[in-house]
Amino acid sequence: MKNITTILIVLITTLGASAVIAAVGYSSIKALGRNPAASPKILTAMMLAFIFAESIAIIAILLIYMLFG
């Protein structure tokens, strides 16, 4: 039961980060299509959002392994 719980929690944390990255990527592509001149600002904001989403997912996975390991 402990392994199934760990697997489900890891799955949820990785799906959450993947959903955020997909939403940010979609929105940034739409914004670039509307205003190509603002690409440096959009790229910076997009990369920051990717970094924060991935860091939250990594921290969550590390906490899960520490709790259930």
HELIX and SHEET records of a PDB file:
HELIX    1   1 LYS A    2  ARG A   34  1                                  33    
HELIX    2   2 PRO A   36  ALA A   38  5                                   3    
HELIX    3   3 SER A   39  PHE A   68  1                                  30    
END                                                                             
